[in-house]
């Protein structure tokens, strides 16, 4: 189950970082308005809130992708993940 959570959250995190970088490259936090009122937060608070909002949107997208996958693909992913504890590194061999 934890690997499924990681499969959803990690791509969403990367996508949110890219989206925030593009968004705040084009828009200055001091120029943002919310319901017709200027946002009077610090730049750091604005960047942090923006990242969290982008991350939530990207999590929704990743979850929708996972839920729409055919069951055969999900089963293959679970099988591949179950064969190794850490997909990034091969298992260590036992010393002889």
Backbone as a chain_set.jsonl record, in Angstrom:
{"seq": "XXXXXXXXXXXXXXXXXXXXXXXXXXXXXXXXXXXXXXXXXXXXXXXXXXXXXXXXXXXXXXXXXXXXXXXXXXXXXXXXXXXXXXXXXXXXXXXX", "coords": {"N": [[0.816, -1.197, 0.0], [1.966, 1.233, 0.758], [3.733, 1.723, -1.307], [2.049, 2.345, -3.393], [1.047, 4.77, -2.521], [3.386, 6.262, -2.636], [3.841, 6.12, -5.395], [1.869, 7.817, -6.245], [2.232, 10.274, -4.835], [4.94, 11.117, -5.293], [5.373, 11.672, -8.187], [3.472, 13.719, -8.321], [4.573, 15.61, -6.599], [6.938, 16.344, -7.966], [5.791, 17.384, -10.329], [4.302, 19.515, -9.243], [6.348, 21.133, -8.3], [7.55, 21.898, -10.723], [5.367, 23.229, -11.921], [4.997, 25.328, -10.089], [7.43, 26.685, -10.344], [7.273, 27.599, -12.997], [4.901, 29.153, -12.86], [5.463, 31.148, -10.871], [7.642, 32.297, -12.04], [6.566, 33.761, -14.028], [4.687, 35.375, -12.711], [4.61, 37.803, -10.224], [4.585, 37.45, -6.702], [3.68, 39.662, -5.244], [1.851, 40.841, -6.868], [-0.454, 39.39, -6.849], [-3.948, 38.778, -6.556], [-6.749, 38.042, -4.472], [-10.01, 37.248, -4.479], [-10.518, 39.887, -5.302], [-8.99, 41.403, -3.581], [-5.705, 42.478, -2.719], [-3.103, 40.105, -2.156], [-1.586, 39.949, 0.875], [0.515, 38.564, 1.992], [3.758, 37.35, 2.981], [6.441, 36.837, 0.624], [7.526, 34.272, 0.872], [5.492, 32.867, 2.224], [3.514, 33.008, 0.289], [4.711, 31.6, -1.849], [4.956, 29.075, -0.618], [2.266, 28.382, -0.046], [1.27, 28.413, -2.639], [2.767, 26.293, -3.742], [1.755, 24.121, -2.222], [-0.936, 24.159, -3.024], [-0.657, 23.667, -5.797], [0.467, 21.126, -5.551], [-1.656, 19.655, -4.418], [-3.486, 19.713, -6.552], [-2.022, 18.288, -8.456], [-1.771, 15.843, -7.112], [-4.409, 15.01, -7.184], [-4.638, 14.61, -9.942], [-2.761, 12.529, -10.342], [-3.897, 10.526, -8.736], [-6.308, 10.137, -10.088], [-5.34, 9.114, -12.489], [-4.216, 6.707, -11.532], [-6.52, 5.378, -10.535], [-7.95, 5.038, -12.89], [-6.489, 3.249, -14.326], [-6.258, 0.051, -15.934], [-7.127, -3.017, -14.25], [-5.358, -5.105, -14.73], [-2.944, -3.843, -15.259], [-2.475, -2.578, -12.821], [-2.164, -4.856, -11.222], [0.155, -5.928, -12.354], [1.975, -3.894, -11.7], [1.923, -4.038, -8.892], [2.953, -6.617, -8.589], [5.522, -6.327, -9.689], [6.565, -4.466, -7.896], [6.447, -5.928, -5.558], [8.387, -7.831, -5.872], [10.808, -6.729, -5.287], [12.121, -4.974, -2.541], [13.027, -2.347, -2.606], [12.715, -0.347, -5.265], [14.578, 1.286, -6.422], [17.119, 0.412, -5.878], [19.009, -2.563, -6.333], [18.541, -5.708, -4.589], [20.726, -6.557, -1.91], [23.295, -8.97, -1.965], [23.562, -11.863, 0.046], [26.269, -12.316, 2.304], [28.814, -14.716, 1.673]], "CA": [[0.0, 0.0, 0.0], [2.825, 2.416, 0.836], [4.315, 1.984, -2.62], [1.015, 3.012, -4.186], [1.04, 6.163, -2.063], [4.59, 6.888, -3.19], [3.636, 6.26, -6.839], [0.972, 8.955, -6.471], [2.744, 11.522, -4.277], [6.226, 11.556, -5.84], [5.207, 12.407, -9.446], [2.722, 14.938, -8.038], [5.529, 16.551, -6.005], [7.791, 16.852, -9.043], [4.951, 18.217, -11.199], [3.972, 20.742, -8.523], [7.552, 21.964, -8.313], [7.691, 22.471, -12.066], [4.272, 24.182, -12.112], [5.259, 26.524, -9.284], [8.539, 27.42, -10.946], [6.761, 28.301, -14.183], [3.91, 30.147, -12.451], [6.065, 32.279, -10.174], [8.568, 32.964, -12.942], [5.76, 34.688, -14.819], [3.843, 36.225, -11.876], [5.203, 38.25, -8.972], [3.637, 37.247, -5.603], [3.127, 40.939, -4.787], [0.802, 41.255, -7.804], [-1.579, 38.46, -6.781], [-5.199, 39.221, -5.923], [-7.627, 36.961, -4.056], [-11.347, 37.833, -4.328], [-10.455, 41.332, -5.513], [-8.11, 42.035, -2.601], [-4.313, 42.043, -2.898], [-2.57, 39.15, -1.182], [-0.604, 40.686, 1.684], [1.407, 37.62, 2.653], [5.158, 37.439, 2.575], [6.724, 36.062, -0.587], [7.729, 32.876, 1.267], [4.177, 32.278, 2.496], [2.822, 32.874, -0.999], [5.333, 30.485, -2.567], [4.618, 27.822, 0.078], [0.847, 28.104, -0.284], [1.147, 28.078, -4.061], [3.27, 24.94, -3.947], [0.817, 23.152, -1.655], [-2.12, 24.096, -3.892], [-0.265, 22.938, -7.013], [0.66, 19.728, -5.196], [-2.98, 19.043, -4.278], [-4.042, 19.511, -7.896], [-1.262, 17.211, -9.09], [-2.141, 14.6, -6.432], [-5.688, 14.62, -7.775], [-4.376, 14.09, -11.278], [-2.101, 11.223, -10.214], [-4.883, 9.573, -8.227], [-7.25, 9.819, -11.159], [-4.631, 8.224, -13.404], [-4.114, 5.385, -10.912], [-7.839, 4.747, -10.46], [-8.448, 4.738, -14.23], [-5.682, 2.188, -14.927], [-6.879, -1.28, -15.914], [-6.712, -3.853, -13.124], [-4.196, -5.914, -15.121], [-1.757, -2.993, -15.108], [-2.263, -2.433, -11.376], [-1.636, -6.13, -10.725], [1.549, -6.029, -12.814], [2.765, -2.969, -10.889], [2.055, -4.604, -7.548], [3.851, -7.776, -8.678], [6.888, -5.827, -9.886], [6.995, -3.825, -6.653], [6.573, -6.946, -4.522], [9.568, -8.656, -6.101], [11.947, -6.045, -4.674], [11.683, -4.041, -1.512], [13.368, -0.997, -3.033], [12.816, -0.369, -6.721], [15.694, 2.11, -6.871], [18.38, -0.31, -5.697], [18.841, -4.015, -6.296], [18.778, -6.307, -3.274], [22.109, -6.947, -1.627], [23.51, -10.417, -1.854], [24.0, -12.312, 1.367], [27.691, -12.704, 2.297], [29.041, -16.169, 1.626]], "C": [[0.862, 1.264, 0.0], [3.441, 2.749, -0.518], [3.314, 2.673, -3.536], [0.956, 4.488, -3.813], [2.241, 6.904, -2.642], [4.44, 7.085, -4.696], [2.748, 7.45, -7.16], [1.638, 10.257, -6.033], [4.029, 12.023, -4.937], [6.071, 12.25, -7.202], [4.434, 13.711, -9.247], [3.64, 16.006, -7.455], [6.405, 17.181, -7.084], [7.001, 17.788, -9.955], [4.598, 19.532, -10.537], [5.172, 21.681, -8.474], [7.763, 22.64, -9.653], [6.618, 23.531, -12.306], [4.517, 25.461, -11.323], [6.387, 27.351, -9.883], [8.069, 28.21, -12.164], [5.821, 29.428, -13.774], [4.574, 31.37, -11.824], [7.229, 32.904, -10.948], [7.821, 34.04, -13.725], [5.0, 35.706, -13.968], [4.558, 36.532, -10.565], [4.189, 38.062, -7.839], [2.994, 38.546, -5.108], [1.982, 41.413, -5.688], [-0.413, 40.338, -7.772], [-2.77, 39.088, -6.055], [-6.04, 38.0, -5.603], [-8.979, 37.578, -3.717], [-11.301, 39.355, -4.385], [-9.563, 42.074, -4.548], [-6.678, 41.58, -2.837], [-3.893, 41.082, -1.792], [-1.443, 39.852, -0.433], [0.286, 39.757, 2.491], [2.839, 37.895, 2.235], [5.356, 36.581, 1.323], [6.882, 34.58, -0.253], [6.403, 32.188, 1.533], [3.396, 32.065, 1.206], [3.382, 31.709, -1.804], [4.938, 29.142, -1.941], [3.17, 27.42, -0.171], [0.613, 27.709, -1.734], [1.623, 26.667, -4.337], [2.288, 23.904, -3.421], [-0.447, 23.032, -2.505], [-1.813, 23.371, -5.203], [-0.109, 21.454, -6.713], [-0.681, 19.018, -5.036], [-3.619, 18.767, -5.64], [-3.338, 18.341, -8.583], [-1.53, 15.861, -8.426], [-3.467, 14.095, -6.994], [-5.514, 14.019, -9.151], [-3.734, 12.705, -11.22], [-3.063, 10.154, -9.695], [-5.875, 9.165, -9.309], [-6.6, 8.877, -12.175], [-4.554, 6.815, -12.825], [-5.464, 4.669, -10.907], [-8.381, 4.36, -11.837], [-7.624, 3.649, -14.93], [-6.436, 0.872, -14.896], [-6.322, -2.114, -14.76], [-5.5, -4.714, -13.461], [-2.905, -5.119, -14.946], [-1.444, -2.807, -13.625], [-1.667, -3.71, -10.794], [-0.175, -6.304, -11.131], [2.447, -5.097, -12.01], [2.978, -3.513, -9.483], [3.021, -5.785, -7.541], [5.297, -7.319, -8.816], [7.416, -5.182, -8.611], [7.209, -4.854, -5.547], [7.816, -7.794, -4.675], [10.811, -8.056, -5.472], [11.422, -5.055, -3.653], [11.927, -2.601, -1.934], [13.582, -1.021, -4.536], [14.008, 0.427, -7.232], [17.028, 1.365, -6.786], [18.127, -1.805, -5.716], [19.107, -4.532, -4.878], [20.241, -6.682, -3.13], [22.19, -8.46, -1.518], [23.994, -10.731, -0.436], [25.487, -12.688, 1.298], [27.834, -14.222, 2.389], [29.965, -16.604, 2.706]], "O": [[0.537, 2.245, -0.669], [3.648, 3.919, -0.839], [3.697, 3.498, -4.366], [0.831, 5.352, -4.681], [2.117, 8.045, -3.087], [4.865, 8.112, -5.225], [2.862, 8.033, -8.238], [1.614, 11.24, -6.773], [4.193, 13.229, -5.123], [6.604, 13.348, -7.363], [4.706, 14.701, -9.926], [3.501, 17.184, -7.782], [6.592, 18.397, -7.113], [7.485, 18.861, -10.314], [4.591, 20.569, -11.199], [5.015, 22.897, -8.594], [8.114, 23.819, -9.713], [6.911, 24.606, -12.829], [4.274, 26.558, -11.826], [6.308, 28.578, -9.924], [8.44, 29.372, -12.33], [5.932, 30.541, -14.287], [4.278, 32.501, -12.207], [7.747, 33.943, -10.539], [8.375, 35.092, -14.042], [4.697, 36.797, -14.451], [5.047, 35.63, -9.885], [3.038, 38.471, -7.987], [1.872, 38.521, -4.602], [1.222, 42.3, -5.299], [-1.318, 40.494, -8.592], [-2.614, 39.824, -5.081], [-6.051, 37.032, -6.363], [-9.082, 38.351, -2.764], [-11.97, 40.031, -3.603], [-9.395, 43.285, -4.688], [-6.453, 40.405, -3.128], [-4.286, 41.237, -0.635], [-0.466, 40.295, -1.037], [0.761, 40.131, 3.563], [3.091, 38.592, 1.251], [4.539, 35.715, 1.011], [6.423, 33.723, -1.009], [6.203, 31.047, 1.116], [2.7, 31.062, 1.051], [2.627, 30.921, -2.374], [4.624, 28.188, -2.653], [2.881, 26.262, -0.471], [-0.147, 26.785, -2.022], [0.976, 25.921, -5.072], [2.013, 22.913, -4.097], [-0.971, 21.933, -2.687], [-2.612, 22.557, -5.667], [-0.503, 20.612, -7.52], [-0.824, 17.879, -5.481], [-4.219, 17.713, -5.849], [-3.984, 17.506, -9.216], [-1.518, 14.834, -9.104], [-3.629, 12.901, -7.247], [-6.165, 13.031, -9.492], [-4.123, 11.809, -11.969], [-3.044, 9.015, -10.16], [-6.236, 7.994, -9.428], [-7.244, 7.949, -12.663], [-4.795, 5.838, -13.534], [-5.541, 3.486, -11.237], [-9.194, 3.441, -11.937], [-8.007, 3.176, -16.0], [-7.171, 0.597, -13.948], [-5.176, -1.93, -14.349], [-4.698, -5.022, -12.579], [-1.887, -5.671, -14.529], [-0.283, -2.87, -13.22], [-0.762, -3.649, -9.961], [0.639, -6.776, -10.337], [3.569, -5.471, -11.669], [4.085, -3.453, -8.948], [3.81, -5.943, -6.61], [6.191, -7.846, -8.153], [8.591, -5.337, -8.281], [8.068, -4.663, -4.686], [8.262, -8.417, -3.71], [11.761, -8.772, -5.158], [10.412, -4.386, -3.872], [11.111, -1.726, -1.644], [14.524, -1.645, -5.025], [14.409, 0.25, -8.382], [17.957, 1.661, -7.538], [17.126, -2.269, -5.169], [19.796, -3.893, -4.083], [20.903, -7.07, -4.093], [21.269, -9.124, -1.042], [24.732, -9.961, 0.179], [25.917, -13.314, 0.33], [27.08, -14.902, 3.084], [30.268, -17.792, 2.818]]}, "num_chains": 1, "name": "protein.A"}
